[in-house]
Amino acid sequence: MKIRDADILIVPGLGNASPLHWQSRWQDKMPTARRVKQGHWDHPVCSAWTARLKAEIDAASRPLILVAHSVGVLTVAHAAKDWAAEKIAGAFLVGPSDWDRPEMEQKYPGHGFAPVPEKPLGCPAIVLASSNDPACSPDTAERWAKAWSAKFAIAGEVGHFDESDGFGPWPEGLLAFARFMKSL
């Protein structure tokens, strides 16, 4: 599949993706890309975030490729149980964030992202993880990938795939995304 043949739906994580973040840069370069706009970027609530994602999916008239990062990945996992699977051509999931950790409930009471669903997403997917991500261990990310019937890859010691980790343009990620698109 080619990018021009699908709508690319960017699903950012906590705080949204700044203009220099790789998701924003990709969105700027891909004419068919748009972003899910959440109401409260700094106080994520699973039910609200999932509802916004599902509304975008329901409104789509072309095949969708989801490009999610961090808690956006969990939003995709939660939405999968209710979405119209025939609309989703693939999911490119980067640096999931583990909200099953006890400190996440303390920071964001009632967030609702835990427990993370461990059921197939119903579409081709890949999970890219980091071997030193402070937000999610590679073992957890791999377990989720298997449960979601997704491919899994470690991108190396790259932190949480954020700007502070050197992920602005992220050309290696764009190459991985191109390979993923070609596989669809």
C-alpha beads as a LAMMPS data file, in Angstrom:
LAMMPS data file: protein, C-alpha beads

184 atoms
183 bonds

1 atom types
1 bond types

-500.0 500.0 xlo xhi
-500.0 500.0 ylo yhi
-500.0 500.0 zlo zhi

Masses

1 110.0

Atoms # bond

1 1 1 0.000 0.000 0.000
2 1 1 1.177 3.507 -0.744
3 1 1 0.702 6.470 1.564
4 1 1 -1.450 8.225 -1.041
5 1 1 -3.875 5.265 -0.963
6 1 1 -4.719 5.642 2.731
7 1 1 -5.428 8.253 5.354
8 1 1 -2.709 8.396 7.979
9 1 1 -4.163 9.019 11.433
10 1 1 -1.596 10.337 13.922
11 1 1 -2.401 9.277 17.513
12 1 1 -0.077 11.237 19.858
13 1 1 0.575 10.515 23.499
14 1 1 0.586 12.592 26.657
15 1 1 0.967 16.312 26.003
16 1 1 0.418 15.926 22.220
17 1 1 3.337 15.960 19.789
18 1 1 5.151 19.294 19.567
19 1 1 5.942 20.754 16.138
20 1 1 9.448 19.243 16.328
21 1 1 8.309 15.741 17.353
22 1 1 8.616 13.008 14.713
23 1 1 4.812 12.559 14.547
24 1 1 4.300 16.251 13.723
25 1 1 7.077 16.190 11.146
26 1 1 5.582 13.101 9.501
27 1 1 2.142 14.699 9.506
28 1 1 3.588 17.784 7.774
29 1 1 5.215 15.625 5.072
30 1 1 2.303 13.279 4.382
31 1 1 -0.555 14.957 2.531
32 1 1 -3.092 12.354 3.691
33 1 1 -2.135 12.607 7.374
34 1 1 -4.192 14.174 10.131
35 1 1 -4.082 14.052 13.915
36 1 1 -6.565 12.849 16.497
37 1 1 -7.230 15.937 18.620
38 1 1 -7.831 15.145 22.255
39 1 1 -9.660 17.500 24.597
40 1 1 -7.188 17.226 27.480
41 1 1 -3.660 16.392 26.350
42 1 1 -2.201 16.640 29.868
43 1 1 -4.908 14.643 31.668
44 1 1 -5.649 11.597 29.520
45 1 1 -8.774 9.585 30.282
46 1 1 -9.081 6.354 28.358
47 1 1 -12.820 6.581 27.653
48 1 1 -12.527 10.120 26.234
49 1 1 -9.382 9.420 24.212
50 1 1 -10.826 6.197 22.833
51 1 1 -14.102 7.926 21.910
52 1 1 -12.199 10.601 19.951
53 1 1 -10.188 7.963 18.097
54 1 1 -13.312 5.939 17.289
55 1 1 -15.070 9.070 16.001
56 1 1 -12.158 9.689 13.604
57 1 1 -12.275 6.065 12.477
58 1 1 -16.036 6.164 11.948
59 1 1 -15.737 9.352 9.874
60 1 1 -13.092 7.865 7.568
61 1 1 -14.022 7.068 3.993
62 1 1 -10.652 5.586 2.992
63 1 1 -8.450 2.914 4.565
64 1 1 -6.713 4.166 7.724
65 1 1 -3.169 3.656 8.937
66 1 1 -2.819 4.484 12.642
67 1 1 0.533 5.941 13.738
68 1 1 0.491 5.940 17.535
69 1 1 3.032 6.857 20.194
70 1 1 3.175 6.320 23.958
71 1 1 -0.286 6.366 25.589
72 1 1 -1.641 6.799 22.057
73 1 1 -0.659 3.146 21.569
74 1 1 -2.837 2.188 24.540
75 1 1 -5.655 4.290 23.103
76 1 1 -5.432 2.165 19.945
77 1 1 -5.430 -1.070 21.979
78 1 1 -8.521 -0.002 23.925
79 1 1 -10.353 1.240 20.816
80 1 1 -9.741 -2.012 18.931
81 1 1 -12.525 -3.829 20.768
82 1 1 -15.168 -1.504 19.305
83 1 1 -13.805 -0.114 16.054
84 1 1 -14.907 -0.971 12.536
85 1 1 -11.938 -3.231 11.761
86 1 1 -12.556 -3.105 8.010
87 1 1 -11.569 0.588 8.080
88 1 1 -8.143 -0.047 9.633
89 1 1 -5.494 -1.100 7.116
90 1 1 -2.682 -1.130 9.688
91 1 1 -1.282 0.176 12.963
92 1 1 2.287 1.463 13.402
93 1 1 2.755 1.556 17.192
94 1 1 5.832 3.253 18.644
95 1 1 7.092 3.345 22.230
96 1 1 4.051 2.147 24.167
97 1 1 3.716 3.540 27.667
98 1 1 2.931 1.135 30.498
99 1 1 0.044 2.660 32.453
100 1 1 -0.299 -0.517 34.509
101 1 1 2.534 0.892 36.664
102 1 1 1.238 1.991 40.108
103 1 1 2.713 5.484 39.816
104 1 1 0.527 6.211 36.793
105 1 1 -2.652 5.965 38.873
106 1 1 -1.078 8.357 41.381
107 1 1 -0.141 10.862 38.663
108 1 1 -3.377 10.521 36.660
109 1 1 -6.125 9.250 38.974
110 1 1 -8.947 7.451 37.195
111 1 1 -7.146 7.407 33.820
112 1 1 -8.676 4.047 32.881
113 1 1 -5.839 2.824 30.638
114 1 1 -5.072 -0.098 32.980
115 1 1 -5.334 -2.931 32.474
116 1 1 -4.067 -2.835 28.920
117 1 1 -6.181 -5.039 26.630
118 1 1 -4.345 -8.141 25.493
119 1 1 -6.477 -9.151 22.503
120 1 1 -5.699 -9.063 18.768
121 1 1 -6.159 -5.653 17.165
122 1 1 -7.772 -7.130 14.075
123 1 1 -5.390 -5.429 11.631
124 1 1 -1.745 -5.771 10.569
125 1 1 0.408 -4.035 13.159
126 1 1 3.949 -3.551 14.375
127 1 1 5.176 -2.444 17.798
128 1 1 8.528 -0.658 17.900
129 1 1 10.044 -0.553 21.370
130 1 1 13.229 0.694 22.978
131 1 1 15.542 -1.421 25.083
132 1 1 15.865 1.443 27.601
133 1 1 12.437 3.112 27.528
134 1 1 11.623 4.472 31.005
135 1 1 7.897 4.349 30.150
136 1 1 7.729 0.647 29.241
137 1 1 10.038 -2.336 29.514
138 1 1 10.835 -4.173 26.294
139 1 1 9.418 -7.376 27.826
140 1 1 6.063 -5.699 28.441
141 1 1 6.007 -4.186 24.943
142 1 1 6.809 -7.584 23.438
143 1 1 4.079 -9.290 25.495
144 1 1 1.543 -6.745 24.258
145 1 1 2.715 -7.117 20.656
146 1 1 2.164 -10.877 20.854
147 1 1 -1.265 -10.435 22.453
148 1 1 -2.220 -7.887 19.777
149 1 1 -0.988 -10.243 16.993
150 1 1 1.502 -7.550 15.989
151 1 1 5.067 -7.832 14.789
152 1 1 7.644 -6.645 17.302
153 1 1 11.011 -4.939 16.932
154 1 1 13.508 -3.261 19.248
155 1 1 14.834 0.006 17.810
156 1 1 17.849 -0.039 20.162
157 1 1 18.612 2.108 23.196
158 1 1 16.497 5.052 22.135
159 1 1 14.618 6.095 25.260
160 1 1 10.947 6.933 24.718
161 1 1 11.189 8.113 21.075
162 1 1 10.758 11.740 22.179
163 1 1 12.488 14.930 21.082
164 1 1 14.619 14.818 24.241
165 1 1 15.868 11.419 23.048
166 1 1 16.830 12.880 19.655
167 1 1 13.611 11.987 17.829
168 1 1 12.746 14.974 15.735
169 1 1 13.009 13.963 12.082
170 1 1 13.695 10.249 12.830
171 1 1 14.606 9.037 9.316
172 1 1 15.082 5.425 10.514
173 1 1 11.497 5.412 11.737
174 1 1 10.271 6.761 8.429
175 1 1 12.100 3.930 6.657
176 1 1 10.499 1.402 9.029
177 1 1 7.110 2.991 8.319
178 1 1 7.715 2.740 4.559
179 1 1 8.561 -0.977 4.931
180 1 1 5.396 -1.449 7.003
181 1 1 3.301 0.296 4.346
182 1 1 4.846 -1.839 1.626
183 1 1 3.898 -4.981 3.567
184 1 1 0.193 -4.039 3.573

Bonds

1 1 1 2
2 1 2 3
3 1 3 4
4 1 4 5
5 1 5 6
6 1 6 7
7 1 7 8
8 1 8 9
9 1 9 10
10 1 10 11
11 1 11 12
12 1 12 13
13 1 13 14
14 1 14 15
15 1 15 16
16 1 16 17
17 1 17 18
18 1 18 19
19 1 19 20
20 1 20 21
21 1 21 22
22 1 22 23
23 1 23 24
24 1 24 25
25 1 25 26
26 1 26 27
27 1 27 28
28 1 28 29
29 1 29 30
30 1 30 31
31 1 31 32
32 1 32 33
33 1 33 34
34 1 34 35
35 1 35 36
36 1 36 37
37 1 37 38
38 1 38 39
39 1 39 40
40 1 40 41
41 1 41 42
42 1 42 43
43 1 43 44
44 1 44 45
45 1 45 46
46 1 46 47
47 1 47 48
48 1 48 49
49 1 49 50
50 1 50 51
51 1 51 52
52 1 52 53
53 1 53 54
54 1 54 55
55 1 55 56
56 1 56 57
57 1 57 58
58 1 58 59
59 1 59 60
60 1 60 61
61 1 61 62
62 1 62 63
63 1 63 64
64 1 64 65
65 1 65 66
66 1 66 67
67 1 67 68
68 1 68 69
69 1 69 70
70 1 70 71
71 1 71 72
72 1 72 73
73 1 73 74
74 1 74 75
75 1 75 76
76 1 76 77
77 1 77 78
78 1 78 79
79 1 79 80
80 1 80 81
81 1 81 82
82 1 82 83
83 1 83 84
84 1 84 85
85 1 85 86
86 1 86 87
87 1 87 88
88 1 88 89
89 1 89 90
90 1 90 91
91 1 91 92
92 1 92 93
93 1 93 94
94 1 94 95
95 1 95 96
96 1 96 97
97 1 97 98
98 1 98 99
99 1 99 100
100 1 100 101
101 1 101 102
102 1 102 103
103 1 103 104
104 1 104 105
105 1 105 106
106 1 106 107
107 1 107 108
108 1 108 109
109 1 109 110
110 1 110 111
111 1 111 112
112 1 112 113
113 1 113 114
114 1 114 115
115 1 115 116
116 1 116 117
117 1 117 118
118 1 118 119
119 1 119 120
120 1 120 121
121 1 121 122
122 1 122 123
123 1 123 124
124 1 124 125
125 1 125 126
126 1 126 127
127 1 127 128
128 1 128 129
129 1 129 130
130 1 130 131
131 1 131 132
132 1 132 133
133 1 133 134
134 1 134 135
135 1 135 136
136 1 136 137
137 1 137 138
138 1 138 139
139 1 139 140
140 1 140 141
141 1 141 142
142 1 142 143
143 1 143 144
144 1 144 145
145 1 145 146
146 1 146 147
147 1 147 148
148 1 148 149
149 1 149 150
150 1 150 151
151 1 151 152
152 1 152 153
153 1 153 154
154 1 154 155
155 1 155 156
156 1 156 157
157 1 157 158
158 1 158 159
159 1 159 160
160 1 160 161
161 1 161 162
162 1 162 163
163 1 163 164
164 1 164 165
165 1 165 166
166 1 166 167
167 1 167 168
168 1 168 169
169 1 169 170
170 1 170 171
171 1 171 172
172 1 172 173
173 1 173 174
174 1 174 175
175 1 175 176
176 1 176 177
177 1 177 178
178 1 178 179
179 1 179 180
180 1 180 181
181 1 181 182
182 1 182 183
183 1 183 184
